[in-house]
Structure formats: structure tokens, C-alpha cells
Amino acid sequence: MNRIVALAVSALMAVLSLAAQDKDKPVVPPKDTAELEQQIRKILTDYKVPGTGVAIADRNGIVWLAGIGKSDVATNREVTPDTLFRIGSISKTFAALSALKLASEGKLDLNATVRSLAPDVKFQNPWEATHPVRVIHLLEHTTGWDDMRFKEYASSDPKPLTLKEGLEIAPESRTSRWKPGTRFAYCNSGPAVTAYIIEKITGQRFEDYVAENFFGPIGMPTADYLYSPQTQKLLTTLYRDDGKTPVPYWHVSLRPAGSINASAREMGNYIRFFLNRGAVNGVQILPAESISRMEIPETYYGAQAGLKTGYAKHNYTNLDDNGFVWHGHNGGVDGGLSELGYLPEQGVGYFFSMNSGNGEAFNKLGKVMKAYVSKDLPKPALPDAAHIPAAVAKEFAGWYQPFSPRRQDQYFMERILGLAHITFAGDRMTVAPLMGAKREYVATSDRLFRRTKQSMATAALMPSDDGLLAQSAGTTALRISSVLAWTEIVLTLLFVLASVSIALFALVWIPRLVFGRLRGVKHLAVRVLPLLAVACLGAAMALIAMSTDSFLEHFGFATPYSVGFAAFTLGFAAASLLGLLVALRADRRAMNPVVYWHSLVSSVVLSVVTIYLASWGIIGYRTWV
């Protein structure tokens, strides 16, 4: 709960991470559980992860169950299969199951509008008259709403809050930015609104409804949304990346989105529930067709184009390089990461949860688990390549820009870092991102594509009311002109060049100024103001960098960090614009020509960046509001 300038930094790191992952060598599957445990222990040691709970299950039962490492470092307590871990966003799956159960009983229509079912829930949708927000949009993250505000993430009231109280913290985040039912953008408030609707239909507290209809029947007796006395006895301690510093318990304000505590044993039983298509020990808890519907997306652009992959009803499709089609969900809280994946056709799945937020360890554990679970399974056949019509190749070749940001306050950088160029040759489509490795796709039809080692289409080309789109499982990208793409690239490079050169020039003129060698030199402000602008921006970024382990505490409230960030971005804007004004008014004949033109051009670039950042609300951004 899977980020302002901080979110932009995260977007950059995600791009770099994806580029690095493309270069990773395939994992060698462990031959048995002893070797699997050995590999897991090595990953925990290498990345200072104290412990993990692991389960592998098939339709008949739990195949392997393990607690590995330390549940609490200070007391030297070991992880056991019954140690509770925070499963984060895997909690969302129970909101979807609850809605599907009520739908199967005729008590809820997933196509009903949210306004008709919960008129007291605040949200804004400019297209409500023609494209209302529906329950199915909540389940598939296609409401168009922004993700939760930082103050919602930072809220940790042990009271605990009711759902209505949690939804009142920042209702302004629930504003549709595009027509609902078109673009996917992960949003943590959707499950909470779904849960609120379920409360109104059933007359039960959502947590009680889930416990009665799912936790109990599935075999999850200690699973809990709340920090109850029983939970406290069984719960692991969560840690920072150093593996030593504990993370305080987070009382999630919108619990249905990510608050469940559960053990590996319980999650092994949960895997069996999915593999047996909603049945537990021969008793059908949920109709099999409801489980199937949970796994197939219906509303986003990709589904409209014919994709069967992507994010469905709080259940995603994840294809590996062996052609296997995994379903499930992952989750994260501060200090903890979890993943649940299963193969419906092959009848096997896995779960693991770790008491650290180390992303590299998480990725490696996921790959090791997938490799082991699927090692003896026959690989799915790959579809034959299809012909790409010349007209399609001509129409869709070009530059594309991300078009469905999870958070609007990170889009200012995501839209540039996410630029990609698409070309076609034969039956192949090549996506060359601005950052990262090229990705090659094989056509499965004239407009659907799969990665070369994958067994299903995961990308689509399609026209829309918004323009020509390249749709992957998680991202909608809009075709833009080459002029716009290159303008953004060049301006970004000029900004980087200006910032670096301003700092380098300062290494020359500041010492000269200190030692009195610039006496009588006019218009020093022409040099000082661009440097001040760059220094302010650097200081704002430094505040974020210093908050790596405590971002929400620093930026979810009015603190020296968040207030400082707002002040420094305002300082950047003021120094940039004033620097341009001073440079334009200066007598360039009284200055060194190189110094003058460098300062003028740099001030122009910084002013353009100021206007750009201001248009996205970054200048003076009060993250705590």
C-alpha cells in the first residue's frame, strides 16, 4: 500500500528496477524443499530479512509449510507456521470475494452505481451522468480515482476507526480523472467503499462478515483485521531494511485495503480455496463461476480490446517466462511484504510473507517460489505468431506516453520517464522505453501481443475516444507526436545539463568571490539566483532522501520535512523566475559573455521547469493536506 517528488523518485526507481530485472538470469529451481529452504535462508541472510512464513499447497492439501528465521529479533523468537504476518493488499481479495458472494445470492449487482448504493459516500465524477462509478469499477480499480492521500496513509488511529470515519479523512482523493470503466489505476480507497456497501447490504460490520463467511469456513481461525490481544500474541515484529529497527504497528484507516494479519498455515488453506474453485472440503463456499469471474478483467481498455490478463477483481494475472499463467495478489505495509500466487489449471500455488520491506529480497523470494512450484509441470504451449497488417503497423508505430497514473502528483515525472517508442517488423512489436531494456512482443492477432516466452496476450493496440492506445496489463499509454516526445526529452536533458553546469560554474566563481577576485564585477545576482534555485531543489530532494525509512511520518503530517519541502519548492520557483528577470535586465556588455549567456539560458530552462512543476501542483505542494 504496492509516492510529489517522492513518488516521482519511486517511479524512477521502478523503471530502473524493471530494467535490471530484464537482465536477471533465470532462477534454477530447487530440487526439493530442503534445497528450497536453503535458498530462502540465503536470501534472508543476504538482505537482512529476519524471517518469513511460507506455504505451498495443491488441491488436496498443504504440501509444504515452514517458518524460517526470526519473528522477533530482540527476544530471539522463531517464526512458526502459525506466526501472523501482515499480508497487506492481499486483504483486498476478501472485499472482492464478499461482493461476488452477495452477487451470487442476488443481493448485489456489480453493475449497480455506487451513488445508488451508498449515496453518503463522497466522491466526484464529472462523467457521472453518462459513465457512473459502478461497484465493478471499485473491484477492478477503474474508477479513475487518485490513490489515497498521504494523510490517509499516515493515519494510524488505534481506536479503531469505522469505515465511514476512514472514508471521511480525505474524500477529495476520490475524484475521477477520466471516464470510469476505461483506464486501470490502483486505488486503495476502492475496497473500502466496496466494504461500506457490503455493510449497508448485510447490516454487519465488514470484518465480521468476512470472518463468518470466509475466515471460518476456509480455515483461518486467527486471521484478523484488527490489533486484538490474540493478534498481538501471534504477530511477528516488522523491521526496517537493516533487520534490527522495529516498525510500529500501522492501524490502517481503510482496513479492507490492506490490514489483515494471517499465518502461513491459514494462507495455505486460502490457496486451496482458490484451487478448488471456491470449495472447502467438498463444501462450495462460493460458486466456481464467481472465482473464474474474479480472475478475468471486464472493464478496463485492455479487456475491451480482448485481453484476458491484467488486474481483475482484486486478483491479478502474472505470466512468467515459462509460459505459466499465475493468479493472485501481493501486498506490502511498512516493514512487511507478502505474495500469493496460484496456477488454477495446474492446481498448485504458494504464499510467503516476510517481516521486512526489502524489495530485492521480495523479488528473489517470489522467483524462487515460482520456480520450485512449477519445476515439474509441463510448460504451456506458446500460441503461433500472427500477421501484423501493414496498416496497423503504420497507424500505431511511434511514441507513447503513460496515460493512467496511480497518483496524479507523480505524473509530472512518470509521463517523461515512461516514454517509449514502438516499432513493428514481421510478426514482432518492439517497445523501446526511454529508460530500461527493449521489450519484444509477438503478435497473437492483428492487435494483441504476448511476450516472446509467454503463453497469453498481455498487450493490445486499440483506438479509443482518448486517442490511439498501447495497453499492457497495468499501463495505458497514449500515442503522442514525435515533436511532443522529443520536446519533453530535450527539455529534460537541458534541465539536467543546466543544473550540473550551474553547480560546476559555482565551483569556479564562489572561491574567486571568497578570495576577493570578483571585486567590481557587476550583476553577481545573475550567477547567484540560478545556483540558489538548484540548491533549493536539491534541498527538497534531500528531505525526501532523508525520509526513506519514515516517509509517511515525515510527509503525511505538517513536519519540518513536509513544510520544508513546500518551502524549498517555492524557493526554487522564486529564484528561477527572479533569475530570469535579472538576467534579462542585466547589461550583458558589462559581463563575461560566457557567464551571461550560460546564466540566461539556464534561467530560461529553470523557469520552464518551474511552470511545468507548478502546472502539476508540485510547487509549494503541501503533502499533509
N, C-alpha and C positions, 0 to 999 in steps of 0.2 A: 504494500500500500504506500504491482510491482513500485517541479524541480526548478519570472525573474531571471536573473543571470545564473543562479544556482542550477535551475532546471536546464538552462542552456548548456552549462558545463556538463551536466549529466547526459544531455543529448550528444555532446561531443564525445564523451567517454563511451557512450553506447555505440556510436559509429566506429570508433577505434576498436572497441571490443569485438564488434562484428567482423571487422577487417582481420583482426587477429585470429578469430575463430575459424575463418575460412582457410587459414594456413595450418590449423591443428592437424596432426596426424590422427588417423582413426584409432579408437581405443581397442586394445587387444582384449577380447572378452576373458574374464577369469574362468578357469575350467571347473571350479566348484565353489561352494560357499566359503570354504576355508581360505581360498585364494582371494575371493571377493572381499572377505573381511580384512584380509591383509592389505589389499589395495585401499580400502576405505580408511583403515588406520593410518596408512601412509599419507593420504590426503589430509586427514585431520591434523597430523603432526606437521606436515609441510606448511599448512596455512593457519596454524594455531587455533584450530577449532576444538573446543573442549570435548564435545560429544554429539552423538547422533542416534536417533531411533530409526530402525529400518524394518520394512516388511515386504515380502514378495508373496503373492497369492495367485491361485488359479481358481477355477470354478468350484473345485472340490474342497478347498480349504487354504489355510496359510502354509506356504511351502517353506519359508524361512523367516524367522523373526529374531531381531537382535537389538540389544542396547550396547553401544560401543562408546567408550570414553567416559568423561565425567559429566554428571548432571550439575554438580556444584563443586567448583574448584576449591573454595575455602574449606569446605568440610570433607573434601575428597569423596563425595558421594558419587557412586557409579550410575550411569544410565542403565535402565532396565526396559524391557518391552512395555512396561506399564507406566513409565515416566511420561508425564504430559508435556507436550511441546505446543507452541503456538503455531497453528497452521495457516495463519494469515488469510490471504484471499481465497484459499480453498473453501473457506467458510461460505463464500458466495454460492457454491453449488447447492447448499441446502435451501437457499432462497429460491433458486430455480426449481428444485425438486418439490418444494412446498406449493409453488404456483402451478406446476404441472399436475400435482395430485388433486388440487382443487379443480383444475380444468377437467381432469378425467372424471371427476364426480359431478360435473355440470354446475359447479358453484362459482367458477371464474372463467371468463372469456379472455384469452390472452390478447385478443384484438380490441378489447374494450379500452376506452380512453382513460387515462389517469385522472383527468378532470372530473369524469363522471363517477369514478370510484372513490376518489379522495380529494374532494373539492377544497379541503382545508390545507392541503399541501401546496406550498408556494413554489411556483416556477414560472418562467417566462418563455413563450414560444411565439415568435412573430408569425409563424405559419399555422397556428392552431386551427384556424377555420378550415383549411384545406388539408393540412398534414398534421393532425393532432399527435401528441405524445401518447403512445399506447403501452400497455403492460409489456408486450413482447419487445418493445424498444428498450425498456428498462433491463430486460433479461439479456439482450444482445448488445448493450452499450451503443445503441444507435439513436439515442435521444438528441444528440448534438450538444449535450450539456458539458460545461467545463468540469474538470475534476475538482475535488474538494479544495477549499481554500486552506492555506497554511494554518490558519487559526483553528480550523476543524481538525486537521491532523494533530495539531499541538494540544488540543483539548484532551485532558486525562482526568476527568472527574470521577472519583471512586463512588459516587453517590448510590447507584449508577443512574445515568440519565435514561429517561424513557425515549422511545424512538421519536416521538413528537418533539421533545426537547432537543435531541440531537439534530433534527432536521431544521430547527429554528436558529442554529448557530450562524449559518451563512447561506440563507436561501438564495442570495444573489448569484451563487455559483451555478444554480440550476437555470441557466438561460441557454436556450437552443441557439447554436451558432450557424446552423444550416437546417434544411428540412429534415425532420425526424424520419428515421427509416431509410436513410441513404448512406451516410458515412459512419464507420466504426471509430469510436474514440473511447478508450477505457475511462470509466467514471464510477467512483466509489459510492456516490450517493444513490445510484440506481437501485442496488439491492436493498437499501434501507427504505426507499419508497415502496418497493415491492413488499417488503416485510410489513410496512404500515398498512398496506391494502389488505394483506393476509390477516392482520389483527382485526381490521374492521369487518371482514367477512366471517371470521371464526369466533370472534369475541374472546379470543385467548391472546395472552402475551406471546409474541412470536417465538421466543426462546422455549416456552412451554409447549407450543405446537410442534416444534422441531423435535424436542425431547420425546414427546409422546408418539409421534408418527414416524420418526426416523432413528434417533439415537437408541431408543429402547428396542425396537424390532430388529435393527441391524446388528446390535451387539456392541454398543458404545456406551456403557454404563457410567463412565467417569467423564465423558466429553461434556464440556460446559462452556458457555459464552462468558461466564462471569468469574470474578476472582473470589470464589467461595472458599470457606475454610477447607473443604475437601480438596479443591483445586490447589490451594497453597501447599498442602502436604505433598502432592504428587508432582507439582510443576517444576521443570528444570529452571535454572537461572540462565538468563540470556546475557551475552557478553559482547563487548566491542571487539574489533578485529585483533586486538592484542591478546585475546583469550583470557584476560585477567580482570578487566574492568567490567563490573556488572552493569546491566542496563535496567533501569526501573521498569516496573510493570506498566504497560500502557493500557489505560482504560479507554478503549476505542469509543468515540462518541456515536458512531454509526455501526454498532456491533455486527449486524448481518453482513457487512462488507469484509470483516476480517478479524473477528475476535475469538474464534473457537480455540479451546485448549483440548488436545486429544493425544492419545498414546499410539505408538506404532501398532500395537495389537488391535486397537479399535480401527485404525485406518486400514489394516489388513482385511478386516471384516467389511469395511466400506468398499474396498476394491472388489471383493466377491459380490457385493450388491450390484455393482455395475456389470460385472462379467456375467452374472446370472440374470441380467436384464430386468432388474427391479425385484427379484425374488430372493427370499432369505429362507433357507432350509425348506424349500418347496412352497413357501407361502408368498404369494405375489403382493408385495407392499405397494408397488406402483406398476401400472401396465407396461409391458415391454415396449409398446409403441411410444410411450412417453419418454423412456430412456433414449430411444432412437431419435425422437424429435429434439431432445436435449442436445444431441451431438451434431445436428445439422443446422447451419445458419439459414435464416429465411429472409432477413430484411436488408442487409447492407448491400452496397453496389455489387460486390463480388457474387453474392448469392443471386442477385438479379441477372448477372451475366452467366450463371451456370456453375459457379464454384461450389463444391461440397465441403471445402476446407475453410478454415478461419475460426473466428470466435462465434460460437453458437449461444446456447442459453447457459451462461456461466460454465461453459465447457469448451475447451479449445482443441483444435486438431494440430498435431505437430508431427511432421514427416521427417524421418531420419534418412541417412544416405544408404541404408539397406532396403529402402522401399516400404518400411513398416509405417502404418498409419496409427499414431498414438492419439488417445483422447485423455482428457484430464484437466488439471489446473495446477498452478503453482501459487505460492504465497510468501509474503515477507512482512515482517514487522521489524522495528528497530532492534537488532541483535538476534534475529532468527529468520531462517529461510526454510521452506518446505516445498516438496513437489510430489504430486500424484499423477501417475501415468498408467494407462492400461491399453491392451490390444483386444478389442471386442471379438474379432474374428478368431484370433488365436487363443483367447481365453486365459490370458495371464496379465499381471500388472505389478507395479511396485509403488512404494511410498518411502520417502525419507524426510526427516526433519532435523535440522542442526541448530544448536544454540549459539550461533554466530551469524553475522550478516555478511560474511566474506563471499563476494560474488564469484570469485575464481574457484574457490572450493566447491561452491554450489554447482557451477557448471561442470566441473570434473566429476563430482558425485553423480550427477544426472547422466552423464555419458557412460560412466562405468555401470550404473544400474541398467540402463537401456541395453548396453552391450551384453550383459550377463543374462538378462531376462529373455532376450531374443536370439541367443547364440545357437541354439539347436533348432530353431524354427526355419522352415523353408522360406526363402526370400520371395516376396510378391513379384509377379511378372510385371515388367515395365510396358506401358502402352506403346504401340507403334507411333512413330513420328507422323505428323500430319503436314499437309502442304499449307504454306502461308501465302495467300493470294497477294500478287504484286500490289494491288490497290490498297490492301490492308497495311502492308509494309510501308508504302509511301505515305499513307494517311497518318500512321501512328509513330513513325520514326521522328526522333527529336528529343528535346529537353523536357524533363518532368520535374515538378516541384511537389513536395509533400503538401497535402491538402486537408488533412484530418488530424490536427494536433490534439493530443490529450489535454494539454493545458495551453490556453491562449497566451499566457505570459512566457512560454518558452518558444513560441512560434517564430519570434523575431530572428532566432539563430537557426532553429530547425529547418526553416524553409530555405536557408542558404546551404547549410551543411548537408542537407538531404537531397540536394540537386543530383540528378542522374541523367545520363544520355542513353537513349535506347536506339539500337540498330538491329537490322534483320539480315540474315544470309541463309538461303536454303530453307531448312526447317527449324532454324535456330533464331532465338531472340537473345541479344546480349544487352545487359543492363550495366552500364559503367558509372558507378556513383562518383561524385566529386571526391569523396574520401572513402578509402577501402578498396577491396578487390572487386574485379568484374564478376558478374554472375551470369551464367549461361542457362538458358531455358530451351526446352524442346516443345514444339507445338503439339498439342493433343487434338486441336481442332483449329479452325481458322483464326480464333481469337482467345483460346485457352492454352495455357502453357504450364509445364512442370519443370522442376529442376532435373538435371540430366540423370540423377540417380534415384529420383523419387517416382512413386507409382501413381500419383494423382496430380491433377492440375492444381496449382497454388497461386496462379496469376492469371489475370484476364485483361483484355483490352476492350474498351466499350465507349460508345458515345453517351452523353448524358446532357441534361439541362445545364450542367455546370461547365461542359466542355468535354474534350477527349480525355479519357482517364486510363491510367495503368493501375489496376487494382491487385494488390497482393493480399495475403491473409490478414495483415494488420495495418496496411497503409494504403490510403487512397492518394494517388499522385495525379496532378493536373498537367496536361501538356501546355507548355508556355513557349513563347517565341525565343529564338536564339538570341535576339537583341536583348530581351529582358534577362535571360540567363547570364549572358556574358557581362551585362552591365552590373549585375549583382556580384559576379565573381571578381571583376576588375575593381569595383569599389571596395570589396572586402580585402583584396590584396593591397590596394592603395592605403587602406586604413592600417593594416599590419605594417607596411613599409613606412608610413608616416610615423607611427608610434615608435618603431625601433629607431628610425633615424633621428627623431626628436631626442630620444634618450642618449644616442651616441653623440649628437652635437653637444648636448649638455655636458658630457664628459670633457669636452674641449673648452667651452666658454665659461662654465662655472668656476673651474680653477683659475682661469685668467681673471675673472671678476674678483675672486677672493684675493688674489695677489696684486690687484690694482692695475692690471694691464688693460682694462677696458674703461679707464677714466676718460671722460669726454665722449664716449661712444653714445650716440643717440638711439632712442627708440628701443631700449632694452626690453620694454614690455612686449615687443613683437616676438622676442625669444622666450620670455618668461611664461606668457599665457598658454601657449601650446604645451609646454612642459608641465604646467600646473594642471591642465586638462588631463594629460596622460597619467599624471601622478594620482589624480582623483579617481580615475577609472581603475588604476592599479590598486588603489586602496580599497575600493568597493569589492574588487575581485578577491583581495587578500582577506577581507572579512568573511567571505564565503569559504575560502580555503581553510581558514582557521576554525570553521564550524563543521568540518567533515563528520565528526562523531556526535555532534549535538545540534544539527541544523534546525530542527523544529523548535528546540528550546530557545535558540538564538533568533530565529526569524518568524516563529509563529506568534510571538508577543512583541510588544514595544520594548526592545532592549538596546543597549549600546550598539549591538551588531546591526539590528534591523534599522534603527534610526540612523546609524552611521552610514549604512548602505544608501538610504534615501538621500541623505545629505551629500554624500560623495558623488552620486549620480547627478544631483543638481549642480554641484560644483563643477563637474565635467562639462555639463551643458553651458553653464555661465562662462567658464574660462574659454571654451571653444568658440562661442559666439562673440564674446568680447575680443578674443584674439583675432578673429577675422575682421571685426570693425577697426581695431587698432592697426592691423596690417594694411587695410585699405586706405586708412587716413594718414599713414606714415609717409614721410618724404623718402622715397626709395633712393634718391640721389645721394642722401646722407648716410646710406648703409652699404655694407658689402653686398653686391648683387646676389651672391650665392645664398647668403644668410636671409636676405629679403625674400627671394623667390621661394626658398625652402619653407620659410615661415608662412608665407601667404598660401602656398599650395597645401601645406599641412593643415592650416586653419580652415581652408575650404573643405578638405576631406573630413576633418573632425566635426565641422558644422553640419555636413551632410549626415554623418553618423548620428549626431545629436537629434536631428529632425527625424531620422529613421527610428531611433530608440524611443523618442517621445511619442511617435505615432503608435507604438505598441505598448505604451504605458510604463516603460522601464525607467524613464527619468523621474526621480522622486518617488519611486514605487514603494508604497507602504505595505510591506508583506504581511503585517499583522492585522490588516483591516479586512 
